[in-house]
Amino acid sequence: MTTERAFATYESWLNHPGVDEATRSELRAIADNAKEIEDRFYKDLEFGTGGLRGVIGAGTNRINRYTVGRASQGLAQYVRRTAGDQASIVIAHDSRHGSPEFALEAALVFAGNGLRAYLFESLRPTPELSFAVRHLGAAAGVVITASHNPPEYNGYKVYGPDGGQLVTGPANEVTAEFLAVDPFEDVKRLSREEAEARGLLKWIGAEIDEAFLQAVASVSVNPEAVRKVADDFSIVYTPLHGAGNLPVRNALAAVGFTRVTVVPEQEHPDPDFSTVKSPNPEEREAFTLALELAKRANADILIGTDPDCDRMGAVVKNDQGEYVVLNGNQAGALMAYYLLSSLREQGRLPDNGLLIKTIVTGELGAVIAESFGLTVMNTLTGFKYIGEKMTQYEKTGEYAYLFGYEESYGYLAGTHARDKDAVVAAVLICEAAAYYKSQGKTLYGVLLELYERYGYYREHLESRTLKGIDGVAQIGRIMADWRDAPPSEMAGVAVSKQLDYSHGLDGLPKENVLKFILADGSWFCLRPSGTEPKIKVYFGVKGQSAEDAEAKLQRLIPAVMSRVDR
């Protein structure tokens, strides 16, 4: 959308009789701010890695009742076309500003199109929505969430009948549907009273909660180890003001954990996430209060989940007794090793086992899985691609999915869902810690053993936030620079391979991602974020020792970033 078009769209919103007075007042307030008008209207929200996501406010490039209604109308049309007019859609939401209202708006639009809407009565974890779509045999699902974004954001994730987020093809079809919808003229909706009276709005809750809990608890592989140390195993948990509080606590209790302490200041939903700079368990700062509590309680492990409870972070004690935050690659490798070694010990490891990870995830988990005889597959970034592979092999039976993960703290054991699940991840990593404690070990000690056995892997992520239309252009220039003039060496090491995923490598969908493999096995990858105004640069190395790996990493990072930042 051009700048001129942005201002024309602004005027059309401002003057349309279908716009409510609160929205009109918000638009009037920016009448003299050309930059703000441009940013709000220069484009329509589009499906990224995690669906639609944007700042809450008036405009086509914002999350509001009109963009939610438009997306819902487009999704309803797609579902009626592909699944028939008797289909149903499940809707859940997190604790963010506007989430309950946006969820109800979506449900009433689906009802207005003759589709049955199953709406959770209060906030629920994203993985429970994925589970519910499968459990209820629905044609689609929606979660109103912006995951771990700052509080001014919200979003609209769409799921298919398999319980996985829509991948490129279906997402493009839904996008085409909703872009053809006039948000003020074409959106069909019923009142709540009429939708309920006609049986097109169904409220759900406890029954799905119980079924989901049972599915999560079934992933446990050593419940006896938990019972053995339960009285002497302490967990500190923070839901970071989000949807994880009750589900995570109930799941931990279901497998036998009895000493779970929740960070009181972060226990209850808070759309402002007022105790943290960012409600993101990837960032150590989010664990500040939890760490204080863990030190007082001498906790064995500290876990945290993001607002929609699909990402889980863990903090463990190192060999000096200090708490250290595990990164996503480390936690994923530990869970994979614990799960696979337990299954093998019990004679339950299938011959056709499968581990799936993303192309920007570190290699330690893959090497571990291969040592257990598993097939390892890589997907593009976004758990929807892992879910797509799970569904594919569930139908063919060619592989038995055991574990999938991505470096950004997303993990799934079990096949009850098709999205990353912080509830099951919390259970699995706490059970692993309890199991190793029963053997006189710690998770950190096991991690050191894995490095010694498989190699000293190190990873790192750098990101640059580049907002607005100018930021989009700058990210485009950065990617073009590396694509058009690829380096022959980096940090004194030859580049042995350039992978340009915009061509659709290895049977994967086309995506604007570049990955460079160096002659010593190190790699780095440039990827524009699909959910935030950022370009992300991922790094991975393998060394002969911890010091060697760290030295390689510290040479590679500045060499790459000096070119990104120039």
C-alpha positions in Angstrom: 0.0 0.0 0.0 1.5 3.4 -1.0 1.8 6.4 1.3 -0.9 8.1 -0.7 -3.2 5.1 -0.4 -2.5 5.0 3.4 -3.9 8.5 3.8 -6.9 7.7 1.6 -7.6 4.6 3.7 -7.3 6.7 6.9 -9.9 9.1 5.6 -12.3 6.3 4.7 -12.1 4.9 8.2 -12.5 8.3 9.8 -15.6 9.1 7.8 -17.3 5.6 7.5 -20.6 5.4 9.3 -19.8 1.9 10.4 -16.9 3.0 12.6 -17.7 3.3 16.3 -17.1 6.6 18.1 -14.2 5.4 20.2 -12.3 4.4 17.1 -13.2 7.6 15.3 -12.0 9.6 18.3 -8.7 7.7 18.3 -8.3 8.5 14.6 -9.0 12.2 15.1 -6.3 12.3 17.7 -3.6 11.4 15.1 -4.9 13.8 12.3 -1.8 15.9 12.5 0.7 13.0 12.8 1.5 11.9 9.2 4.0 9.3 10.4 1.5 7.6 12.7 -1.2 7.6 10.0 1.2 6.1 7.5 2.3 3.4 10.0 -1.3 2.5 10.9 -2.5 2.3 7.3 0.4 1.6 5.0 -0.5 -2.1 4.8 -3.0 -4.7 5.9 -1.9 -7.1 8.6 -0.7 -10.3 7.0 -0.1 -13.9 8.2 3.5 -14.2 9.5 5.2 -17.0 11.4 2.6 -16.8 14.1 -0.5 -15.6 12.3 -1.7 -12.0 12.4 0.1 -9.9 15.0 0.2 -6.2 15.6 -0.1 -3.3 18.0 -3.6 -2.8 19.3 -5.3 0.3 17.9 -7.2 1.7 15.0 -6.0 1.0 11.4 -5.5 -1.7 8.9 -2.0 -2.4 10.3 -3.3 -2.8 13.8 -5.3 -5.3 15.8 -8.8 -4.0 16.5 -12.4 -5.2 16.4 -12.6 -4.5 12.6 -9.4 -6.4 11.6 -10.4 -9.2 13.9 -13.9 -9.2 12.4 -12.5 -9.1 8.9 -10.1 -12.0 9.5 -12.9 -14.0 11.1 -15.2 -13.4 8.1 -12.4 -14.5 5.8 -11.7 -17.6 7.8 -15.5 -18.4 8.0 -15.7 -18.2 4.2 -12.7 -20.5 3.8 -14.1 -23.0 6.3 -17.5 -23.1 4.7 -15.8 -23.6 1.3 -13.4 -26.3 2.5 -15.3 -28.1 5.3 -19.0 -27.3 4.6 -21.6 -25.1 6.4 -22.0 -27.5 9.3 -18.4 -27.1 10.5 -17.2 -25.8 13.8 -14.4 -23.5 15.0 -12.8 -23.4 18.5 -11.7 -20.1 20.0 -9.3 -19.4 22.9 -7.5 -16.4 24.2 -4.8 -15.3 26.6 -4.6 -12.5 29.2 -3.8 -9.6 26.9 -5.7 -6.3 26.5 -8.8 -6.9 24.4 -8.3 -10.7 24.2 -11.7 -11.7 25.7 -13.5 -9.2 23.6 -11.7 -10.1 20.4 -12.3 -13.8 21.0 -16.1 -13.2 21.5 -16.1 -11.0 18.3 -14.6 -13.9 16.3 -17.1 -16.3 17.7 -20.0 -14.1 16.9 -18.8 -13.6 13.3 -18.4 -17.4 12.9 -22.0 -17.8 14.2 -23.1 -15.1 11.8 -21.8 -17.3 9.0 -23.8 -20.3 10.3 -20.7 -22.1 11.8 -20.7 -23.4 15.4 -18.3 -21.6 17.6 -16.8 -23.3 20.6 -15.5 -20.5 22.9 -13.4 -21.2 26.0 -15.1 -19.5 29.0 -11.8 -17.9 30.2 -8.1 -17.7 29.2 -6.5 -21.0 28.2 -3.0 -22.0 26.9 -2.5 -22.0 23.2 -1.6 -25.8 23.2 -4.9 -26.6 24.7 -6.6 -24.8 21.8 -4.6 -27.1 19.4 -5.7 -30.1 21.5 -9.3 -28.9 21.5 -9.5 -28.6 17.7 -8.5 -32.3 17.4 -10.6 -33.4 20.4 -13.8 -31.8 19.2 -13.3 -32.6 15.5 -13.4 -28.9 14.5 -12.5 -27.6 11.1 -10.4 -24.7 12.5 -9.3 -22.9 15.6 -8.3 -19.4 16.6 -6.2 -18.1 19.5 -6.3 -14.4 20.4 -2.7 -13.8 21.5 0.5 -12.1 20.7 2.6 -14.7 22.5 5.5 -13.0 24.3 5.3 -9.6 22.5 5.1 -6.4 24.6 1.7 -5.5 26.2 0.7 -3.2 23.4 0.4 -6.1 21.0 -2.2 -8.7 20.3 -2.8 -11.2 17.5 -4.9 -13.8 15.8 -3.5 -17.3 15.3 -5.4 -19.6 13.0 -5.3 -23.4 13.2 -6.4 -26.1 10.7 -8.4 -29.3 11.4 -5.3 -31.2 12.5 -4.7 -28.7 15.3 -1.7 -27.1 13.6 -1.3 -23.5 12.7 -2.0 -22.9 9.0 1.0 -23.4 6.8 1.7 -21.3 3.7 -0.9 -22.7 1.3 -4.0 -22.6 3.5 -2.8 -19.3 5.1 -2.5 -17.7 1.7 -6.1 -18.9 0.9 -7.4 -17.4 4.1 -5.5 -14.2 3.5 -7.0 -13.9 0.1 -10.5 -14.4 1.6 -10.2 -11.7 4.3 -8.4 -9.2 2.1 -11.4 -9.2 -0.2 -13.7 -8.5 2.9 -14.8 -4.9 3.5 -14.5 -4.7 7.4 -17.5 -2.4 7.6 -19.9 -3.8 5.0 -19.2 -7.6 4.5 -18.7 -8.9 8.1 -21.7 -11.0 9.2 -22.2 -11.3 13.0 -24.9 -12.4 15.4 -25.5 -10.9 18.8 -24.4 -13.1 21.7 -28.0 -13.8 22.7 -29.0 -14.9 19.3 -25.9 -17.0 18.8 -26.5 -18.8 22.1 -30.2 -19.3 21.4 -29.5 -20.8 18.0 -26.8 -23.2 19.4 -24.1 -21.5 17.3 -22.1 -20.3 20.4 -21.1 -23.1 22.7 -19.1 -22.3 25.9 -16.4 -24.9 26.8 -14.1 -25.4 29.7 -13.7 -28.0 32.4 -14.3 -31.1 30.2 -11.6 -30.0 27.7 -9.3 -29.1 30.6 -9.5 -32.6 32.0 -9.0 -34.3 28.7 -6.0 -32.1 27.9 -4.5 -32.7 31.4 -4.8 -36.5 30.9 -3.1 -36.2 27.5 -0.2 -34.2 28.9 0.3 -36.5 31.9 0.4 -39.5 29.6 3.7 -38.2 28.2 5.4 -38.9 31.6 8.0 -41.8 31.2 9.3 -42.2 34.7 6.5 -41.4 37.2 8.2 -43.6 39.8 11.3 -41.3 39.8 9.1 -38.3 40.6 7.4 -40.2 43.5 10.9 -41.3 44.8 12.1 -37.7 45.3 8.8 -35.8 45.4 9.1 -34.8 49.1 12.6 -33.4 48.5 12.2 -31.8 45.0 11.3 -28.2 44.9 10.0 -26.3 41.8 9.5 -22.5 41.5 7.1 -21.5 38.7 6.2 -18.2 37.1 3.4 -18.0 34.5 4.5 -14.4 33.8 0.9 -13.1 34.3 -0.4 -15.4 31.6 -2.5 -18.5 30.8 -0.2 -21.1 32.2 -0.8 -20.8 36.0 -3.5 -23.5 36.6 -2.7 -25.8 33.7 1.0 -26.1 34.5 0.4 -26.5 38.3 -2.3 -29.2 37.6 -0.1 -31.1 35.2 2.8 -31.1 37.6 0.5 -32.4 40.3 -0.9 -35.0 38.0 2.5 -36.6 37.6 3.4 -36.5 41.3 5.1 -33.2 42.1 4.0 -31.9 45.5 6.4 -28.9 46.1 5.5 -26.3 43.5 5.7 -22.7 44.5 4.3 -20.0 42.2 5.8 -16.5 42.1 3.0 -14.6 43.9 3.6 -11.3 42.1 3.3 -13.0 38.7 0.6 -15.6 39.4 -2.5 -13.8 38.2 -3.4 -12.5 34.7 -2.1 -9.0 34.1 -2.3 -7.6 30.5 0.3 -5.0 31.3 2.8 -7.6 32.5 3.7 -5.0 35.1 6.5 -6.9 36.9 8.7 -7.5 33.8 10.1 -5.5 30.9 9.0 -8.3 28.5 6.9 -11.4 29.4 9.4 -13.6 27.5 11.1 -16.6 29.2 13.9 -16.3 26.6 15.1 -13.3 28.5 16.8 -13.7 31.9 15.2 -10.5 33.2 11.8 -12.1 33.1 13.1 -14.5 35.8 14.2 -11.8 38.3 11.4 -12.3 40.8 11.4 -16.1 40.3 15.2 -16.3 40.9 14.8 -14.4 44.2 12.2 -16.9 45.3 14.1 -19.9 44.1 17.2 -18.8 46.1 15.1 -18.4 49.3 13.5 -21.8 48.7 16.7 -23.5 47.5 14.6 -24.8 44.5 15.9 -27.6 42.3 14.5 -26.0 39.2 12.8 -22.8 38.2 10.4 -22.8 35.2 8.5 -20.0 33.4 5.9 -19.8 30.7 5.0 -17.0 28.4 1.5 -15.3 28.3 -0.2 -17.9 26.0 1.8 -20.8 27.6 3.4 -22.2 24.5 7.0 -21.4 25.4 8.8 -22.6 28.5 12.1 -21.5 30.0 14.1 -23.3 32.7 16.7 -22.3 35.2 18.9 -24.9 36.9 21.9 -24.9 39.3 25.3 -25.3 37.9 28.2 -27.1 39.5 28.9 -24.1 41.7 25.3 -24.1 43.0 24.5 -20.9 41.0 21.3 -20.6 39.0 21.8 -20.5 35.2 19.2 -20.0 32.5 19.2 -22.8 30.0 18.8 -21.6 26.4 16.3 -23.2 24.1 18.8 -25.4 22.4 20.2 -26.7 25.7 16.7 -27.4 27.2 15.6 -29.1 24.0 18.7 -31.3 23.9 18.3 -32.3 27.5 14.6 -33.2 27.1 15.3 -35.1 23.9 18.1 -37.1 25.6 16.0 -37.8 28.7 13.0 -38.9 26.7 14.9 -41.1 24.2 17.2 -42.7 26.8 14.2 -43.5 29.0 12.2 -45.1 26.2 15.2 -47.2 25.1 15.8 -48.3 28.7 12.2 -49.4 28.9 12.3 -51.1 25.5 9.8 -48.6 24.0 12.0 -46.8 21.5 10.4 -47.3 18.1 12.6 -48.3 15.1 11.2 -45.5 13.0 11.4 -42.8 15.6 11.5 -39.1 14.5 12.8 -35.9 15.9 11.9 -32.6 14.1 13.7 -29.3 14.6 13.9 -26.0 12.7 16.8 -24.8 10.5 17.9 -22.2 13.0 17.9 -24.7 16.0 21.3 -25.9 17.2 22.6 -29.3 16.3 23.2 -31.0 19.6 19.6 -32.4 19.9 19.9 -33.7 16.3 23.2 -35.5 17.0 21.7 -37.0 20.2 18.6 -38.2 18.3 20.7 -39.8 15.5 22.8 -41.6 18.1 19.6 -43.3 19.3 18.8 -44.3 15.7 16.2 -41.7 15.1 15.6 -39.8 11.8 16.0 -36.1 12.2 14.2 -33.6 10.0 14.5 -29.9 9.6 11.7 -27.4 8.9 11.5 -23.7 8.4 11.1 -21.5 11.5 7.7 -21.8 13.1 6.2 -24.7 14.9 3.4 -25.0 12.3 5.9 -26.7 10.0 6.8 -29.2 12.7 3.0 -29.8 13.2 2.6 -30.3 9.4 5.2 -33.0 9.4 3.6 -34.7 12.4 0.2 -34.8 10.6 1.9 -36.1 7.4 3.5 -39.1 9.2 0.6 -39.8 11.4 -1.3 -40.5 8.2 1.4 -42.5 6.5 2.9 -44.3 9.5 6.4 -43.9 7.9 7.8 -42.3 11.1 6.8 -42.3 14.7 7.1 -38.7 16.0 8.7 -38.5 19.4 9.9 -34.9 20.0 10.0 -31.6 18.2 11.6 -28.3 19.2 12.9 -24.9 18.2 15.5 -22.8 19.7 13.0 -20.1 20.8 11.8 -22.2 23.8 9.1 -24.2 21.9 8.9 -27.9 22.6 6.4 -30.8 22.1 6.5 -34.3 23.3 3.5 -36.5 22.6 1.0 -36.2 19.7 -2.0 -34.6 21.6 -1.3 -31.2 20.0 0.2 -29.8 16.9 1.8 -26.7 18.4 4.6 -26.1 21.0 3.3 -26.9 24.4 4.8 -25.3 27.5 2.6 -27.4 29.8 4.0 -30.7 28.6 7.5 -29.1 28.4 7.2 -28.1 32.1 6.3 -31.6 33.0 9.1 -33.2 30.9 11.9 -31.0 32.1 10.9 -31.2 35.8 10.6 -35.0 35.5 14.0 -35.2 33.9 15.5 -33.1 36.8 13.7 -35.3 39.3 14.9 -38.5 37.6 18.5 -37.3 37.5 18.3 -36.2 41.1 17.3 -39.7 42.1 20.5 -40.8 40.5 22.6 -38.2 42.3 22.9 -35.9 39.2 21.7 -32.5 38.2 20.4 -31.4 34.8 23.4 -29.1 34.4 25.7 -32.0 35.1 24.0 -34.1 32.5 24.3 -31.2 30.0 28.1 -31.2 30.6 28.1 -34.9 30.0 26.3 -34.4 26.7 28.9 -31.8 25.6 31.7 -34.2 26.5 30.1 -37.0 24.6 28.7 -35.3 21.5 30.7 -32.1 21.2 30.7 -28.6 22.7 27.9 -26.8 20.8 27.2 -23.1 21.4 24.5 -20.9 19.8 23.7 -17.3 19.9 20.9 -15.0 18.6 21.3 -11.3 17.6 18.3 -9.2 16.5 17.8 -5.7 15.2 14.4 -4.0 15.7 13.6 -1.9 12.6 10.1 -0.5 12.8 7.6 0.9 10.3 7.8 1.3 6.5 11.4 2.4 6.7 12.3 -0.6 8.8 10.8 -2.9 6.3 12.8 -1.4 3.5 16.0 -1.5 5.6 15.5 -5.2 6.3 15.0 -5.8 2.6 18.3 -4.0 1.9 20.2 -6.1 4.4 18.9 -9.4 3.0 19.6 -8.2 -0.6 23.2 -7.3 0.4 23.9 -10.8 1.7 22.0 -12.5 -1.1 23.6 -10.5 -4.0 27.1 -10.5 -2.6 27.6 -13.6 -0.4 30.8 -13.8 1.6 33.6 -16.2 0.6 34.9 -16.3 4.2 33.8 -15.1 7.6 36.0 -14.6 10.7 38.9 -16.2 8.7 37.0 -19.4 7.9 35.9 -20.2 4.4 32.2 -20.3 3.6 31.6 -23.8 2.2 27.8 -23.5 1.5 25.2 -20.9 1.0 21.5 -21.9 1.5 19.0 -19.6 0.1 15.5 -20.7 1.3 13.8 -18.2 -0.9 14.1 -20.9 -3.7 12.4 -23.5 -1.6 15.3 -25.8 -0.6 15.0 -29.4 0.5 11.3 -29.5 -0.4 10.5 -26.7 2.1 8.3 -23.8 1.2 9.9 -20.7 -0.1 11.0 -18.2 2.6 13.2 -15.2 2.8 16.0 -16.9 4.8 19.8 -17.2 4.2 22.0 -19.7 5.9 25.8 -19.9 5.5 27.8 -23.0 6.5 31.5 -22.5 7.2 34.2 -25.0 6.6 34.7 -25.8 10.3 31.0 -26.6 10.7 30.0 -23.3 12.2 27.0 -21.5 10.7 25.0 -18.4 10.8 21.5 -17.6 9.4 19.7 -14.3 8.6 15.9 -14.2 8.9 13.4 -11.4 9.0 11.0 -12.1 11.8 7.5 -13.1 10.8 5.9 -11.7 14.0 7.9 -8.6 15.0 9.6 -5.7 13.1 13.0 -7.4 13.4 15.8 -9.1 11.5 17.2 -12.0 13.4 20.7 -13.4 13.0 21.3 -16.9 14.4 24.8 -18.4 15.1 26.0 -22.0 15.8 29.4 -23.4 16.4 31.0 -26.7 17.6 34.3 -26.8 19.5 36.7 -29.3 21.0 36.1 -27.7 24.4 33.9 -25.1 26.0 36.6 -22.6 25.6 37.2 -23.4 22.0 33.5 -23.2 21.2 33.1 -19.9 22.9 36.2 -18.5 21.1 34.7 -19.5 17.7 31.4 -17.9 18.6 33.0 -14.6 19.7 35.0 -14.4 16.5 32.0 -15.1 14.3 29.4 -12.8 15.9 31.2 -9.5 15.4 32.4 -10.4 11.9 28.8 -11.0 10.8 27.1 -8.2 12.7 29.5 -5.5 11.5 28.2 -6.2 8.0 24.6 -6.4 9.1 24.9 -3.0 10.9 26.9 -1.1 8.3 
